[in-house]
């Protein structure tokens, strides 16, 4: 066997290694209940190793290769196969890098708050990443569906972590919404697509899709609607209620849900299906894109308005997530080059900024035991690093330079003008104003508000360094990718050309 072939085999087998690492890490963690230090060392090591393996894909992709690793075949045209391409790397890099940061933050939070069931938490956290990486590296719609469901099942214990009535209610809503929509919308769509096409493999460009050209238009539209609603992790209204309900979980879980494993899985699957199953040409021909953009535009505005009314910080952040996720779908639905670029890069930009915000919420709770914005007046003066990071991440959500969110808004605004959609332009402007409305008061109260009567200015200090350092790393990355977006944009450009 020549050297080139051997190299290809090694590169492709690393795809399987990327999936095995978090799975194996989870299994090892389960055996270490009585050794918390070793348990957390295994979690940290697995997260770092996964990130290194994902980084190892980059040279081959930059050289123009697509890595593919078949695991097993079920039926003709139906297999479990892994693949790394530009689209895969957008999400794989986000999930693997944020797992590293989240593991270190979680150690500090869980110990500072003396949370129970930490072994189960660490194991399920790793399993959620296992599912997320599997989704990112899926070569076909069947593999994508398989790992999508794994994420749903493995994150249920995380939402129900506290094992009280509130957490069980939130977890029940979470699992019912996600499994019901997948079974009643997504699975029938997959079966019909397989019958029509004979396989579920993703093509290598975003234009043609896989739906046969002679398929009746109404069937394609029905399949498209079923896929949009079937991937309910995308948070699109009206199937969004699970997301605020899941806020009963510990803050590291909320960060995992909103920035890494769950909602990003939803929008990644949705946009992967839009571009690689239906394709730009089919969506243009049947006019699927613009109605989708306005439909999710409704979610953007309404969720932002609801966020304005929430005094609980995590609840406000949850509705912000519902709104921000739809930016990703909106950008892709506009079907113009700049808009698609803006939608896909927001997978990255939103992840780093939103995990910073949830990390800050957890740090505030650990340091002050406060969950409500109305109680946080003056806290910024005793927790300047935490609230400073919150302010910077808020600017990213708003879309202000030089933070990452500005890159998203710029591309989306240009894309809406390319598509000649003044209505979408107005939605983006209105949502930006609403973003300011629900983020700015938090920072203003923290730094300029008066402490409640009877509460001294001293006594509350920053959270432990094990929590503060991940916060500062995440917010720094958010600024860096705002100033230097080229590294991640190279993978976006592999998708859009």
matplotlib code that plots the C-alpha trace (Angstrom):
import matplotlib.pyplot as plt

x = [0.0, 1.5, 2.1, -0.8, -3.3, -2.0, -2.3, -5.9, -6.8, -5.3, -7.1, -10.4, -10.2, -9.7, -13.4, -14.3, -11.8, -13.6, -16.8, -15.3, -13.4, -16.4, -18.2, -15.2, -14.7, -18.3, -17.9, -14.7, -16.3, -19.2, -16.7, -15.1, -17.9, -15.6, -12.7, -13.9, -10.4, -9.7, -13.2, -12.7, -9.2, -10.7, -13.4, -10.7, -8.4, -11.2, -12.3, -8.7, -8.0, -11.2, -10.4, -6.9, -8.4, -10.9, -8.1, -6.3, -8.9, -8.1, -5.0, -6.9, -9.9, -7.8, -6.1, -9.6, -10.3, -13.5, -12.9, -15.3, -15.4, -18.2, -19.1, -21.7, -24.4, -28.0, -29.8, -28.7, -28.3, -28.7, -25.6, -24.0, -21.2, -19.0, -17.8, -15.8, -16.3, -16.5, -20.0, -19.0, -16.1, -18.2, -20.0, -17.3, -14.9, -17.5, -18.6, -15.1, -13.6, -16.4, -16.4, -12.9, -14.0, -17.3, -15.6, -13.3, -16.2, -18.5, -15.9, -15.8, -19.6, -20.5, -18.0, -18.8, -22.5, -22.0, -24.2, -25.3, -24.9, -21.7, -20.6, -23.9, -23.6, -20.1, -21.0, -24.1, -22.3, -19.7, -22.5, -24.2, -20.9, -20.7, -24.1, -23.2, -19.9, -21.8, -24.3, -21.5, -19.7, -22.7, -22.4, -26.1, -29.5, -29.9, -26.7, -27.7, -31.1, -29.5, -27.1, -29.8, -31.9, -28.9, -28.5, -32.2, -31.9, -28.5, -29.4, -32.7, -30.9, -29.1, -32.3, -33.8, -30.5, -32.0, -34.7, -37.4, -40.8, -39.7, -36.8, -38.9, -41.6, -39.0, -37.3, -40.7, -41.6, -38.1, -38.2, -41.8, -41.4, -38.2, -39.1, -42.6, -41.6, -38.9, -41.2, -44.2, -42.5, -38.9, -39.0, -41.8, -40.0, -36.8, -38.7, -40.4, -37.1, -35.5, -38.3, -38.1, -34.3, -33.0, -30.5, -30.1, -26.5, -25.6, -24.2, -21.0, -22.5, -25.5, -27.2, -28.7, -30.0, -31.1, -34.8, -35.5, -36.4, -39.7, -41.1, -44.4, -44.0, -46.5, -44.6, -41.4, -43.0, -44.6, -41.2, -39.5, -42.1, -41.8, -38.0, -38.2, -40.6, -39.1, -35.8, -37.5, -34.2, -33.9, -36.2, -38.5, -42.0, -44.4, -42.1, -39.9, -41.5, -39.1, -36.2, -37.2, -38.6, -35.2, -33.7, -34.4, -31.1, -27.8, -26.2, -23.5, -26.3, -28.1, -24.8, -24.5, -28.1, -27.9, -24.4, -23.0, -24.9, -28.7, -29.9, -26.8, -27.6, -31.1, -30.0, -27.1, -29.5, -32.1, -29.6, -27.8, -31.1, -32.1, -28.9, -27.9, -31.2, -33.4, -30.6, -30.6, -31.9, -35.0, -35.7, -35.6, -37.7, -40.5, -40.1, -39.4, -36.7, -38.3, -41.5, -39.2, -37.2, -40.3, -41.6, -38.5, -38.4, -41.6, -39.8, -36.9, -39.2, -41.7, -39.0, -37.2, -40.3, -40.9, -37.3, -37.9, -40.5, -38.4, -36.7, -35.1, -31.7, -31.6, -35.1, -34.2, -31.2, -33.3, -35.7, -32.7, -31.5, -34.9, -34.6, -30.9, -31.2, -33.6, -30.9, -29.1, -32.1, -33.1, -29.7, -29.7, -33.4, -32.6, -30.4, -28.0, -24.3, -23.8, -26.9, -25.9, -22.5, -24.0, -26.4, -23.6, -21.1, -23.6, -23.4, -20.0, -20.6, -23.7, -22.1, -19.1, -21.1, -24.1, -22.0, -20.2, -23.6, -24.7, -21.4, -21.8, -25.3, -23.8, -21.0, -23.4, -25.6, -22.6, -21.2, -24.4, -27.2, -29.2, -31.2, -33.3, -32.1, -33.9, -31.7, -28.4, -28.1, -24.6, -23.1, -20.9, -18.8, -17.9, -17.9, -16.3, -14.8, -18.0, -20.2, -17.6, -17.6, -21.4, -21.4, -19.0, -21.0, -24.1, -22.6, -22.0, -25.7, -26.7, -24.3, -21.9, -18.3, -15.7, -17.4, -18.3, -22.0, -21.2, -19.9, -23.2, -25.4, -23.2, -23.6, -27.3, -28.0, -26.0, -27.7, -31.2, -30.4, -29.0, -32.4, -34.3, -36.1, -36.8, -39.1, -36.2, -34.0, -36.6, -36.8, -33.1, -33.0, -36.0, -34.5, -31.2, -33.2, -34.9, -31.5, -30.4, -33.6, -33.2, -29.4, -28.4, -30.4, -28.5, -25.2, -26.5, -28.0, -24.9, -22.5, -24.6, -27.6, -27.9, -27.6, -30.9, -31.4, -29.6, -27.1, -23.5, -21.3, -18.7, -19.1, -19.8, -16.8, -16.0, -16.8, -13.9, -11.1, -12.1, -15.3, -13.9, -11.1, -13.4, -15.6, -12.7, -11.5, -14.9, -15.4, -11.9, -12.5, -15.7, -13.8, -11.0, -13.3, -15.1, -11.8, -10.3, -13.3, -11.2, -10.3, -13.9, -15.1, -12.8, -15.0, -18.1, -16.6, -16.0, -19.8, -20.8, -17.8]
y = [0.0, 3.4, 6.2, 8.4, 5.6, 4.9, 8.6, 8.7, 5.6, 7.2, 10.5, 8.9, 6.6, 9.7, 10.4, 7.2, 8.2, 11.6, 9.8, 7.2, 9.6, 11.2, 7.8, 6.0, 9.0, 8.7, 5.0, 5.4, 8.3, 6.0, 3.7, 6.5, 7.5, 7.2, 9.1, 12.6, 13.9, 11.1, 11.3, 15.0, 14.4, 11.8, 14.3, 17.0, 14.7, 13.4, 16.9, 18.1, 14.9, 15.3, 18.9, 17.9, 15.1, 17.5, 20.0, 17.2, 17.2, 20.7, 20.1, 17.5, 19.8, 22.8, 20.6, 20.0, 16.5, 15.2, 12.6, 9.7, 6.6, 4.0, 2.2, -0.3, -0.7, -1.5, -1.5, -0.6, 3.2, 3.3, 3.2, 4.7, 6.7, 9.6, 12.5, 15.7, 18.6, 22.3, 22.2, 19.5, 21.5, 24.6, 22.6, 20.1, 22.8, 24.6, 21.5, 20.2, 23.5, 24.5, 21.1, 21.8, 25.2, 23.8, 20.8, 23.1, 25.5, 22.6, 21.3, 24.7, 25.1, 21.6, 21.7, 25.3, 24.6, 21.1, 19.6, 15.9, 13.2, 14.6, 11.3, 10.9, 14.6, 14.2, 10.9, 12.3, 15.5, 13.4, 11.4, 14.6, 15.6, 12.1, 12.7, 16.3, 15.2, 12.4, 14.9, 17.1, 14.3, 12.6, 11.7, 11.1, 11.9, 8.5, 8.9, 12.5, 11.3, 8.5, 10.9, 13.5, 11.1, 10.1, 13.8, 13.9, 10.8, 11.6, 15.1, 14.1, 13.1, 16.5, 18.5, 16.3, 16.5, 17.8, 15.1, 17.3, 18.1, 21.2, 19.4, 16.4, 18.6, 20.5, 17.2, 15.7, 18.6, 18.5, 14.9, 14.9, 17.8, 16.5, 12.9, 13.5, 15.9, 13.6, 10.6, 12.3, 14.7, 13.8, 10.0, 9.8, 12.4, 10.3, 7.2, 9.0, 10.6, 7.2, 5.7, 8.5, 8.7, 5.2, 6.7, 9.4, 10.5, 14.2, 15.5, 17.4, 20.8, 22.9, 23.4, 20.2, 18.4, 14.8, 15.1, 13.9, 16.7, 14.9, 14.8, 16.6, 20.0, 19.5, 16.4, 18.3, 21.1, 18.7, 16.9, 20.3, 21.4, 18.1, 18.4, 22.0, 21.1, 17.6, 19.1, 20.8, 21.4, 24.4, 26.3, 27.6, 28.6, 26.9, 24.0, 26.1, 25.6, 22.9, 25.3, 27.7, 24.8, 23.1, 26.1, 24.2, 22.4, 23.5, 26.4, 24.2, 22.2, 25.3, 26.4, 23.0, 23.1, 26.7, 26.9, 23.5, 20.3, 20.7, 23.8, 23.9, 20.3, 21.5, 24.4, 22.4, 19.5, 22.0, 23.9, 20.8, 19.4, 22.6, 22.9, 19.3, 17.4, 20.0, 22.2, 25.9, 25.2, 23.3, 25.8, 28.6, 26.8, 26.1, 29.4, 27.7, 30.1, 33.5, 32.2, 30.3, 33.5, 35.4, 32.5, 32.3, 36.1, 35.9, 33.7, 36.3, 39.2, 37.4, 35.6, 38.9, 40.6, 37.8, 38.1, 41.7, 40.6, 38.1, 39.1, 35.7, 36.0, 32.4, 32.7, 36.0, 34.2, 31.2, 33.4, 35.2, 31.8, 31.1, 34.3, 34.0, 30.5, 31.7, 34.1, 30.9, 29.5, 32.9, 33.5, 30.1, 30.5, 33.8, 31.6, 34.4, 33.9, 36.6, 35.5, 31.9, 32.9, 35.0, 32.2, 29.5, 31.7, 32.5, 28.9, 29.8, 33.4, 32.6, 29.6, 31.4, 34.5, 32.6, 30.2, 33.2, 34.7, 31.4, 31.0, 34.5, 33.7, 30.6, 32.7, 35.3, 32.6, 30.9, 34.3, 36.0, 33.4, 35.8, 34.7, 37.8, 40.8, 43.1, 41.9, 42.5, 46.2, 47.2, 43.7, 44.7, 46.8, 43.7, 41.3, 43.4, 40.6, 38.5, 41.5, 42.9, 39.6, 39.6, 43.1, 42.1, 38.9, 41.0, 43.3, 40.3, 39.2, 42.8, 42.7, 45.5, 45.6, 44.3, 41.2, 38.1, 38.9, 41.9, 39.6, 37.8, 40.9, 42.4, 39.3, 39.0, 42.6, 42.5, 39.2, 40.6, 43.4, 40.9, 39.1, 42.4, 41.7, 45.0, 43.2, 40.9, 44.0, 45.6, 42.4, 42.4, 46.1, 45.6, 42.6, 44.5, 47.2, 44.5, 42.9, 46.2, 46.4, 43.2, 43.1, 46.7, 46.9, 44.0, 45.6, 49.1, 47.8, 45.9, 48.8, 51.8, 50.6, 51.0, 48.0, 47.0, 48.5, 46.6, 44.9, 46.1, 46.9, 44.4, 40.7, 39.4, 38.7, 36.9, 33.2, 30.8, 31.0, 27.6, 29.3, 32.8, 31.6, 29.7, 32.8, 35.0, 32.5, 32.2, 36.0, 36.5, 34.0, 35.8, 39.0, 37.4, 35.7, 39.1, 40.8, 37.9, 35.9, 34.4, 31.2, 30.0, 31.7, 29.5, 26.5, 28.5, 29.4, 25.6, 25.3, 28.3, 28.6]
z = [0.0, -1.0, 1.5, 0.2, 0.7, 4.2, 5.0, 3.8, 5.9, 9.0, 8.4, 7.8, 10.8, 13.0, 12.3, 14.3, 17.0, 17.4, 18.1, 20.4, 22.6, 24.4, 24.5, 26.1, 28.4, 29.6, 30.3, 32.3, 34.3, 35.3, 37.1, 39.1, 41.5, 44.5, 42.9, 42.0, 41.1, 38.7, 37.3, 36.5, 35.1, 32.7, 31.6, 31.0, 29.2, 26.9, 26.0, 25.2, 23.1, 21.2, 20.3, 19.1, 16.9, 15.4, 14.7, 12.9, 10.1, 9.0, 6.8, 4.7, 4.3, 3.4, 0.7, -0.8, 0.6, 2.2, 4.9, 4.9, 7.2, 6.8, 10.1, 9.0, 6.3, 7.1, 3.7, 0.2, 0.4, 4.1, 6.3, 9.4, 7.9, 9.2, 7.1, 7.6, 5.2, 5.6, 7.0, 9.5, 10.8, 11.7, 14.3, 15.2, 16.2, 18.2, 20.1, 20.8, 21.9, 24.1, 25.8, 27.0, 28.5, 29.9, 31.6, 33.6, 34.4, 35.5, 37.9, 39.7, 39.6, 40.8, 43.7, 44.7, 44.8, 46.2, 43.6, 44.0, 41.3, 39.9, 38.4, 36.4, 35.4, 34.0, 32.2, 30.6, 29.7, 27.7, 26.1, 24.9, 23.3, 21.8, 20.1, 19.1, 17.4, 15.7, 14.3, 13.1, 11.3, 9.8, 6.1, 5.6, 6.9, 8.7, 10.7, 11.5, 12.8, 14.9, 16.7, 17.0, 19.0, 21.1, 22.1, 23.2, 25.4, 27.0, 28.0, 29.7, 33.0, 32.9, 32.7, 35.5, 37.5, 40.8, 40.8, 42.3, 40.9, 39.0, 37.3, 36.4, 34.9, 32.8, 31.8, 30.8, 28.7, 27.1, 26.1, 25.0, 22.7, 21.2, 20.8, 19.6, 16.9, 15.8, 15.6, 14.0, 11.7, 11.1, 10.9, 8.3, 6.2, 6.3, 5.2, 2.3, 1.2, 1.2, -0.8, -3.4, -3.7, -2.7, -0.3, 2.3, 1.5, 1.5, -1.8, -2.0, -2.8, -1.6, -4.9, -6.2, -3.1, -3.4, -4.1, -7.7, -10.1, -11.1, -7.6, -7.2, -5.7, -2.9, -1.7, -1.6, 0.4, 2.8, 3.4, 3.9, 6.5, 8.3, 8.5, 9.8, 12.6, 13.1, 14.3, 17.2, 18.9, 16.6, 18.9, 16.2, 17.4, 18.3, 19.2, 21.5, 24.9, 26.0, 25.9, 28.7, 30.7, 30.7, 32.6, 35.9, 35.2, 36.8, 34.9, 33.2, 31.7, 30.6, 28.9, 27.3, 26.1, 24.7, 23.3, 22.6, 22.3, 22.0, 20.3, 18.0, 17.0, 16.1, 13.9, 12.4, 11.4, 10.1, 7.9, 6.8, 5.6, 3.9, 2.0, 1.4, 1.1, -0.6, -2.0, -3.0, -6.5, -5.4, -2.6, -5.1, -7.6, -5.1, -3.3, 0.1, 1.3, 1.7, 3.5, 5.8, 6.5, 7.4, 9.5, 11.7, 11.7, 13.7, 16.2, 16.3, 17.2, 19.5, 21.6, 22.0, 23.2, 25.7, 26.9, 27.8, 30.3, 32.2, 35.4, 35.9, 34.2, 32.9, 31.6, 29.8, 28.3, 27.3, 25.2, 23.8, 22.6, 21.0, 19.1, 18.2, 16.8, 14.2, 12.8, 11.6, 9.8, 8.5, 6.9, 5.2, 4.1, 2.2, -0.1, -1.1, -0.6, 2.1, 4.0, 4.0, 5.2, 8.0, 9.1, 9.2, 11.0, 13.7, 14.7, 16.0, 17.1, 19.1, 20.8, 22.3, 23.3, 24.7, 26.7, 28.2, 29.3, 30.9, 32.6, 34.0, 35.3, 37.1, 38.6, 39.8, 41.5, 43.1, 44.4, 45.5, 45.3, 43.1, 40.1, 39.3, 37.4, 39.8, 42.6, 40.8, 41.2, 42.1, 41.8, 39.0, 41.4, 43.4, 40.5, 37.7, 35.7, 35.6, 34.7, 32.3, 30.4, 30.5, 29.0, 26.2, 25.3, 25.4, 22.7, 20.6, 20.9, 20.0, 17.0, 18.0, 16.8, 17.5, 19.0, 17.0, 16.7, 14.5, 11.8, 11.8, 11.6, 8.8, 6.6, 7.3, 6.6, 3.3, 2.5, 3.0, 0.6, -1.9, -1.7, -2.0, 1.2, 3.0, 5.4, 6.6, 6.9, 9.2, 11.2, 11.8, 12.8, 15.1, 16.7, 17.3, 19.2, 21.2, 22.0, 23.4, 25.4, 27.2, 27.6, 28.4, 31.6, 33.1, 32.7, 33.7, 36.9, 37.8, 37.4, 38.1, 40.2, 43.9, 46.1, 47.8, 51.3, 54.0, 51.6, 52.1, 49.1, 50.4, 51.2, 47.7, 45.5, 42.2, 41.8, 42.1, 39.5, 38.2, 37.0, 36.3, 34.0, 31.6, 31.5, 30.5, 27.9, 26.3, 26.1, 24.8, 22.0, 21.2, 20.7, 18.7, 16.2, 15.9, 15.0, 13.0, 11.6, 8.8, 10.5, 10.9, 7.7, 5.7, 6.6, 5.8, 2.4, 1.8, 1.9, -0.1, -2.4]

ax = plt.figure().add_subplot(projection="3d")
ax.plot(x, y, z, "-o")
ax.set_aspect("equal")
plt.show()
